[in-house]
Amino acid sequence: MKDFLMGFVVAFSMYSKIPMPRLEWTSRNMKYCMCFFPLIGLVIGALDIAWYQLAVYLGFGQIFRTAVLILIPVIVTGGIHLDGLLDTADALSSYKPMEEKLLILKDSHAGAFAIIVGIFYFVLSFGVFSEVTLQKLYVIGAGFVLSRAFSGLGLVSLKKAKNTGLLAAFSDAAANQKVAAVMIGYLFLTGLSMILLAPPEGTVAVLLAALTFLWYRRMSYQKFGGITGDLAGCFLQTCELVMALGVILV
């Protein structure tokens, strides 16, 4: 039980800005931390839904309501996954050999393509979330859990591009079989809940999430030789936007 509690603290300390007790990051503490990673998505989804209902109740305009909706995930996570999306955009747009792409992922400077992709991402997100209804937002909110379950499954099951870095450290410390089983459980329960909440929208969202995961694997293996923390962040952001877009278009 203590290992699970420490894993909860490590997961929320690493992947969110929610205040947590200070804890030394050891292999024991990190062993089960990925089991709690999808719960951060649950927090984001709940906050989005609560904000939507509050904004409607207080009579806020659609523009302000939408702006806060798309900023809540960034505020909760501190932009850690968005950073991966932008770094990946720079690396892929360089068209350089695999080794140089991996070096670009580590570069702390933002290139022109990162800025372009960042603007594109938020403009499209604004358009998508301006069309949401409360019922659709319940499906999208659950999608924040689903995307993290896929990401956690990838961490313990996909080939790593390198043996160093934060993702490799979390992967090495993780109890892979148990984490994989928990992630599959999240995927089943969350996917089923999304489909039951709104059958057409939920089914489309789950299918799009699975297809995005397959794209993530293929792109990572072909372009980088495996996954990295930045590529995982790119997947997460892409998956969530693709799911939301699918829900809106149904």
C-alpha positions in Angstrom: 0.0 0.0 0.0 2.8 2.4 0.8 4.4 1.8 -2.6 1.1 2.7 -4.3 0.8 5.9 -2.2 4.3 6.9 -3.1 3.6 6.2 -6.7 0.5 8.4 -6.6 2.6 11.3 -5.2 5.4 10.8 -7.8 2.9 10.7 -10.7 1.1 13.9 -9.7 4.4 15.6 -8.9 5.9 14.8 -12.3 2.9 15.1 -14.6 0.9 17.9 -12.9 1.2 21.1 -11.0 -1.1 20.0 -8.3 0.8 20.4 -5.0 2.1 17.2 -3.5 4.3 16.2 -0.5 8.0 16.3 -1.3 9.3 12.8 -1.9 12.6 11.4 -3.0 12.3 9.8 -6.4 13.7 6.3 -6.0 13.1 3.2 -8.1 10.7 1.9 -5.4 8.7 5.1 -5.3 8.4 5.2 -9.1 7.5 1.5 -9.4 3.8 2.0 -9.6 3.6 5.7 -10.4 2.3 5.2 -14.0 -0.7 3.4 -12.5 -1.9 6.9 -11.3 -1.0 8.8 -14.5 -4.5 8.5 -16.0 -6.0 10.0 -12.8 -4.5 13.4 -13.8 -6.7 13.2 -16.9 -9.7 12.5 -14.6 -8.9 15.8 -12.8 -8.6 17.7 -16.0 -11.9 16.3 -17.4 -13.7 17.1 -14.1 -12.4 20.7 -14.1 -13.4 21.2 -17.7 -16.9 20.0 -17.0 -17.2 22.0 -13.8 -15.9 25.2 -15.5 -18.4 24.7 -18.4 -21.3 24.4 -16.1 -20.2 27.4 -14.0 -19.6 29.5 -17.0 -23.1 28.8 -18.4 -24.6 29.4 -15.0 -22.8 32.8 -14.6 -23.7 33.8 -18.2 -20.1 34.1 -19.5 -19.7 34.4 -23.3 -18.7 31.6 -25.5 -15.2 33.0 -26.3 -14.2 33.4 -22.6 -15.7 30.0 -21.7 -13.8 28.3 -24.6 -10.5 30.0 -23.8 -10.6 28.7 -20.2 -11.6 25.2 -21.4 -8.5 24.8 -23.5 -6.2 26.4 -20.9 -7.2 24.1 -18.0 -5.2 21.1 -19.3 -2.1 23.4 -19.7 -2.5 24.8 -16.2 -3.0 21.5 -14.6 0.0 19.8 -16.4 2.3 22.8 -16.5 2.6 22.3 -20.3 4.9 19.3 -20.0 3.1 17.4 -22.8 2.7 20.5 -24.9 6.5 20.9 -24.8 6.9 17.4 -26.3 4.5 18.3 -29.1 6.5 21.4 -30.0 9.9 19.6 -29.7 8.6 16.8 -32.0 7.4 19.4 -34.5 10.8 20.9 -34.7 12.5 17.5 -35.0 10.2 16.1 -37.7 10.4 19.3 -39.7 14.2 19.3 -39.8 14.2 16.2 -42.2 17.6 15.4 -40.7 19.0 11.9 -39.9 17.6 10.0 -36.9 20.5 10.9 -34.6 20.1 14.6 -35.3 16.4 14.4 -34.7 17.0 13.0 -31.3 19.4 15.9 -30.5 16.7 18.4 -31.6 14.3 16.8 -29.2 16.7 17.7 -26.4 17.3 21.2 -27.6 15.6 23.7 -25.2 15.2 26.3 -28.0 12.0 26.6 -29.9 12.3 26.6 -33.7 10.0 28.2 -36.2 8.0 25.0 -36.8 7.4 24.6 -33.0 5.8 28.1 -33.0 3.7 27.4 -36.1 2.5 24.1 -34.7 1.7 25.6 -31.3 -0.4 28.4 -32.9 -2.1 25.9 -35.2 -2.9 23.6 -32.2 -4.5 26.3 -30.0 -6.4 27.8 -32.9 -7.9 24.4 -33.8 -8.5 23.6 -30.2 -10.4 26.8 -29.7 -12.5 26.1 -32.7 -13.3 22.5 -31.6 -14.1 23.4 -27.9 -16.3 26.4 -29.0 -18.6 23.7 -30.5 -18.9 21.5 -27.4 -22.1 20.7 -25.6 -22.1 19.4 -22.0 -22.9 15.8 -23.2 -20.0 15.9 -25.7 -17.7 17.4 -23.0 -18.3 14.4 -20.8 -16.9 12.2 -23.6 -14.0 14.5 -24.2 -13.3 14.7 -20.5 -13.1 11.0 -20.3 -10.7 11.1 -23.3 -8.2 12.8 -21.0 -8.0 9.6 -19.1 -8.0 7.4 -22.2 -5.1 9.2 -23.8 -3.0 8.8 -20.6 -3.8 5.1 -20.4 -2.6 4.7 -24.0 0.5 6.7 -23.1 1.2 4.6 -20.0 0.8 1.4 -22.0 3.2 2.7 -24.6 5.8 3.5 -21.9 6.0 -0.1 -20.7 5.4 -1.9 -24.0 7.0 0.1 -26.8 10.7 0.2 -27.7 12.7 3.2 -26.3 14.8 5.3 -28.6 17.5 5.6 -26.0 18.4 4.2 -22.6 18.7 7.6 -20.9 16.3 10.3 -20.1 13.2 10.7 -18.0 11.0 8.3 -19.9 13.7 5.6 -19.8 14.0 6.2 -16.0 10.3 5.8 -15.4 10.2 2.7 -17.7 13.1 1.0 -16.0 11.6 1.6 -12.6 8.1 0.5 -13.5 6.7 -2.9 -12.7 5.9 -3.4 -16.4 3.5 -6.3 -16.3 1.4 -4.9 -13.5 1.4 -1.4 -15.0 0.4 -2.8 -18.4 -2.5 -4.7 -16.8 -3.7 -1.5 -15.0 -3.4 0.5 -18.3 -5.5 -2.1 -20.1 -8.0 -1.9 -17.3 -8.2 1.9 -17.7 -8.6 1.5 -21.5 -11.4 -0.9 -21.2 -13.4 0.9 -18.5 -12.8 4.4 -19.9 -13.6 3.3 -23.4 -16.7 1.5 -22.4 -17.8 4.6 -20.3 -17.3 6.9 -23.3 -19.4 4.6 -25.5 -22.2 4.3 -23.0 -22.2 8.1 -22.3 -22.8 8.9 -26.0 -22.6 5.8 -28.3 -21.8 7.6 -31.6 -19.3 10.1 -30.2 -17.8 7.7 -27.7 -17.2 5.0 -30.3 -15.6 7.4 -32.7 -13.4 8.9 -30.0 -12.1 5.5 -28.9 -11.4 4.4 -32.4 -9.5 7.6 -33.2 -7.5 7.2 -30.0 -6.4 3.7 -31.0 -5.5 4.8 -34.5 -3.5 7.7 -33.1 -1.6 5.3 -30.8 -0.8 3.2 -33.9 0.5 6.3 -35.7 2.6 7.2 -32.6 4.2 3.8 -32.6 4.9 3.9 -36.4 6.2 7.5 -36.4 8.4 6.9 -33.4 10.0 3.8 -34.7 10.5 5.1 -38.3 11.7 8.6 -37.5 13.4 8.2 -34.1 14.1 4.5 -33.5 11.7 4.3 -30.6 9.7 6.4 -28.2 11.0 9.2 -26.0 9.4 11.5 -23.4 8.9 14.2 -26.0 7.3 11.8 -28.4 5.0 10.6 -25.7 3.9 14.2 -25.0 3.3 14.7 -28.7 1.1 11.6 -28.8 -0.9 12.8 -25.8 -1.6 16.2 -27.2 -2.4 14.9 -30.6 -4.6 12.1 -29.3 -6.7 14.5 -27.2 -7.2 17.0 -30.0 -8.1 14.2 -32.5 -10.6 12.7 -30.1 -12.2 16.1 -29.4 -12.4 16.8 -33.2 -14.0 13.5 -33.8 -16.6 14.0 -31.1 -17.5 17.4 -32.5 -17.8 16.2 -36.1 -20.1 13.2 -35.3 
